[in-house]
Amino acid sequence: MSLHMITKSPAVRVPPNSTTPIVALPLSSIDRCTAGRMSIDSVTVFTHGVKAAKRIRDALAKALVLYYPVAGKITEINLGEPEVNCTGEGIWFVEAKANCRLEEVNYLERPLMISKEQLLPQPPLEANLQDEILLVQVTEFICGGFTIGICSSHLVFDGQGFAQFLKAVGEMASGLPEPTVKPVWSRENIPAPPKALHAGPPLSFTVFNFTTSVVDISLDSISLIKDMYMAETGQRSSTFDVVTAMIFKCRARAIDLAPEADIRMGFAASTRHLLHGVLPSVEGYYGNCLYPIGIAKSSEEINEASLVTVMSIIKGAKETLSTKFKDWMYGCTESYYNMPLDYGTMVVSDWSKVGLNEVDFGWDQPRYVFPLNDDLDIIASGIYLKPPVPKTGIRLILRCVKEEHSAVFCEELSKMA
């Protein structure tokens, strides 16, 4: 069996290709509450390109002129109040070459045949990773395909904001003189709730040995459940409602908590539509526009409820977003939902619609985009993706049950999927 290897060039800084402002910029209250100093790690697979590393490196330098905060660093002069120091130093960039074809490594489907460490960029030892906003590695395969491994700061971008930035880089790579969507910072326009909202006892947590499952749910299955929901309630439902209800029910059955024990589902809902009038322009804003929604029900209630009923519970929780978010933004201390980090809690994140699959550097859109933040074992999690082209539906990357519950969970989910 051949050994699939990636050879990396030393990491170098890619600064903006013209002068940019040297200034300190605040982060928003949502940035600080939502994200912490967390890196979002991902890999995007493209099946063909020509001298991809050079084209993308040059395009990054162009895009960073307008997105100049991304070329800076995270600093924290006052504890708990990180900001962006726009230094113009640039992002870390790694050029790499693989000794194989993408098809030899199954286009990086799981289980990965190339390690996470080889696919993602690593800065020099002297760099402090927590201070960095963006690191990029372009790996060229001998078939002409390439991957982009990215580590991005969640303090600066949410998923939609990061997709906006990457689309701008793609437009620069494709020869446009400037991005179609002009970036907007304006973090200071978002009200800062009282600091008491951020206070509280330290979170306690247990480390769980979660197993990883990859499950594809077909478009036909999703449509069938949407039709069932419409027939029973007279209302429309979303793909998110369908998939989240399926996971909620299957996990409740699998982990088999005591009937009266709480089982919880959390997710971050987009608040962009609620920031009109708060921001000078919502279009182009690339900061965090998220608010956590939490659902807590007894294990018995979720186990005994129909799938349609669980979907209605999820829809009802989403409908509280506007009131809860506005209450939180203007200082209501009871609005922000903090869930215990125990085995009863799961959080899900929907990557399927943020726009990462629409990024094009001049050689068509990617075959597949997937996360590599899959080693956090303190809370059960699920990520919703678009499956690799040409498949349709939803792909789930799940780390939400311990090994002893995995067989039942997968069996229950396969029945619904």
Salt bridges, closest charged atoms under 4 A:
ASP31 OD2 - ARG187 NH1 2.91
ASP58 OD2 - LYS54 NZ 2.81
GLU76 OE1 - ARG37 NH2 3.20
GLU81 OE2 - LYS195 NZ 2.66
GLU89 OE1 - ARG13 NH2 3.93
GLU89 OE1 - LYS73 NZ 3.78
GLU103 OE2 - ARG101 NE 2.91
GLU109 OE1 - ARG395 NH1 2.48
ASP131 OD1 - ARG37 NH1 2.95
GLU132 OE1 - ARG13 NH1 3.08
GLU140 OE1 - LYS97 NZ 2.69
ASP158 OD2 - ARG272 NH1 2.68
GLU178 OE2 - LYS182 NZ 3.32
ASP216 OD2 - LYS391 NZ 3.40
ASP216 OD1 - ARG395 NE 2.70
ASP241 OD1 - LYS318 NZ 2.75
ASP342 OD1 - ARG264 NH1 2.63
GLU358 OE1 - LYS167 NZ 2.73
ASP374 OD2 - ARG110 NH1 2.75
ASP375 OD2 - LYS116 NZ 3.37
ASP377 OD1 - ARG399 NH2 2.38
GLU412 OE1 - ARG253 NH1 3.73
GLU412 OE2 - LYS415 NZ 3.51
